[in-house]
C-alpha cells in the first residue's frame, strides 16, 4: 500500500518533502521515515535541514544526498552508501555508522 509521509524541517517543522512510500500505515515511524528518506533521495529532493532523527536507513543508497544541517541523531546508517553526500553540519550523535561507505562524502563543505 502506497501512503504519503511527510519529512519536516528540523527548525521550522514545515513540511519539506512529502514522500510516497510503500508501507503499512501502522508501521513504526522509524521505518516510514527511512523509506521516505530513500524515496526523497531517489527523487533528488533537498533534505538540507530535515529532521531525520531515528530513521532506519540500514543499507540505504544515499549517494549524493543533500543532507547538510540535517538531524540524523539516533539514525541507523549501518551499511548505508553515503558516497558524495553533503554532510556539512549534520548532527550524528548516537548514529550507527558501522559499515557505512563515506568515501567522497563531504563533512567539511566544498570550501574546506
C-alpha positions in Angstrom: 0.0 0.0 0.0 1.4 3.4 -1.0 1.0 6.1 1.6 2.2 9.7 1.9 4.7 10.5 4.6 6.0 14.0 5.4 9.6 14.9 6.1 9.8 18.1 8.2 12.4 20.8 8.7 14.2 20.4 12.0 14.0 24.1 12.9 10.6 25.3 11.4 8.7 22.0 11.4 7.4 22.9 8.0 6.8 20.1 5.5 9.9 19.8 3.4 9.1 16.7 1.4 6.0 14.6 1.1 7.2 11.1 0.0 5.1 8.3 -1.4 6.2 5.1 0.3 5.1 1.5 0.1 4.4 0.7 3.7 1.6 -0.5 6.0 0.0 2.6 7.7 0.7 1.0 11.1 4.4 0.5 10.6 6.8 2.2 13.1 7.7 5.9 12.3 11.4 5.0 12.1 10.6 2.6 9.2 8.3 5.1 7.5 10.9 7.9 7.8 13.7 5.6 6.5 11.6 4.8 3.4 10.6 8.4 2.9 14.3 9.5 3.0 15.2 6.8 0.4 12.3 8.0 -1.8 13.4 11.6 -1.4 17.0 10.8 -2.4 15.8 8.9 -5.5 13.7 12.0 -6.4 16.7 14.2 -5.8 14.8 16.2 -3.1 16.6 18.7 -1.0 16.9 17.3 2.6 19.1 20.1 3.9 17.9 20.9 7.5 15.5 18.0 7.6 14.5 16.2 10.8 15.6 12.6 10.1 16.1 11.7 13.7 15.7 8.0 14.4 15.3 6.9 10.8 16.0 3.3 9.9 18.4 3.6 6.9 20.4 0.3 7.1 21.9 -0.5 3.7 20.2 2.6 2.1 21.6 4.2 -1.0 22.1 7.8 -0.1 24.8 8.6 -2.6 25.0 12.3 -3.4 22.2 13.2 -0.9 22.0 16.9 0.2 21.9 16.3 4.0 23.8 19.3 5.3 22.3 20.7 8.5 20.0 17.6 8.8 19.3 16.0 12.2 20.4 12.4 11.9 20.7 11.7 15.7 20.0 8.1 16.6 19.7 7.1 13.0 20.7 3.6 11.9 23.0 4.0 8.9 24.7 0.6 9.1 26.0 -0.4 5.7 24.5 2.7 4.1 26.1 4.2 1.0 26.8 7.9 1.7 29.3 8.4 -1.2 29.5 12.0 -2.2 26.7 13.0 0.3 26.9 16.5 1.7 27.2 16.0 5.4 28.2 19.5 6.5 27.0 20.4 10.0 24.9 17.1 10.3 24.0 16.0 13.8 25.3 12.4 14.0 25.1 12.0 17.8 24.3 8.3 18.7 24.1 7.4 15.0 25.1 3.9 14.0 27.6 4.1 11.1 29.2 0.6 11.2 30.0 -0.4 7.7 28.7 2.8 6.1 30.5 3.9 3.0 31.5 7.5 3.4 34.0 7.7 0.6 33.8 11.1 -1.1 31.3 12.4 1.5 31.8 16.0 2.3 31.8 16.6 6.0 33.6 19.9 5.8 32.0 21.6 2.8 33.3 22.4 -0.7 35.4 25.3 0.5 37.4 23.2 3.1 
